[in-house]
Amino acid sequence: MKILMVCLGNICRSPLAEGIMKTKVPENFVVDSAGTISMHEGEHPDKRAIKTAANHNIDISKQRSRPITRKDFETFDKIYCMDIDVFEDVVSKTRNEEERQKVSLFLEVLGDHENAEVPDPYWGDMSDFEKVFQLLDRGCDAIKNQILKS
């Protein structure tokens, strides 16, 4: 199984989601992350995201931001988007229904479609990063359970 986590700049939410998911799935799973913009390409995650992950014994410090590519739609089985804007941007890049079916909102797996967006903590403080971590952790548990059942 190959899973891609996607947010806007690939420096806060999706690197955290990648790091969390890697701790929950078998080693033969591939988990990566990307952004819909290339503004931070090549950069490490936001220092606050690195610190938040480290507080939970997860090391995301070696990750590097990258934009989503055409090849990602061929490589990955599931593509999870952190918010509606990211979701719509990613869906607009799909070429067919098969690719479209791979894309979903990250938090939809929790069944609460009203609150299916992971808030972007970039403009917030450490408490916002911790709240996002907790949301991502719950979502990753639900995704893992869903995938391992199928």
Secondary structure as GFF3:
##gff-version 3
##sequence-region A 1 150
A	DSSP	beta_strand	2	7	.	.	.	ID=ss1
A	DSSP	alpha_helix	13	22	.	.	.	ID=ss2
A	DSSP	beta_strand	30	35	.	.	.	ID=ss3
A	DSSP	alpha_helix	47	55	.	.	.	ID=ss4
A	DSSP	alpha_helix	70	75	.	.	.	ID=ss5
A	DSSP	beta_strand	78	81	.	.	.	ID=ss6
A	DSSP	alpha_helix	84	92	.	.	.	ID=ss7
A	DSSP	alpha_helix	97	101	.	.	.	ID=ss8
A	DSSP	beta_strand	103	105	.	.	.	ID=ss9
A	DSSP	three_ten_helix	106	110	.	.	.	ID=ss10
A	DSSP	three_ten_helix	113	115	.	.	.	ID=ss11
A	DSSP	alpha_helix	126	149	.	.	.	ID=ss12
###
